[in-house]
Amino acid sequence: MVARIYCPGKTATQSGLARADVWLLEFTPASAPVTEPLMGWIGSSDTRAQVKLKFASCDEAVAYAKKHGLAYRVENVRHVTRRTQLYSDNFRPGRQGQWTH
């Protein structure tokens, strides 16, 4: 079982920088999910797939994996940065474009 270490990107609803530097260590699933015949729920016998450990840096996550003898891989997730636009920019005097309403 291989542990995956990565820094997740921001979600679509996240505008701030809170928790933007958190690194996660999670395990890849060892077995395929199974559909339970009575209720149709999906489950697995692999409980490690539910574990997500948070670290402040990539080095801490790698040190944890080495200390516990875990095989790991580090993935770099690209962070998309946007220009911050304020609501008051819609009403500034030198605004480019037409105000439609």
Helices and strands as residue ranges (DSSP letters): E 2-6, E 23-27, E 34-35, E 42-43, G 48-50, E 52-55, H 58-67, E 71-75, G 87-91
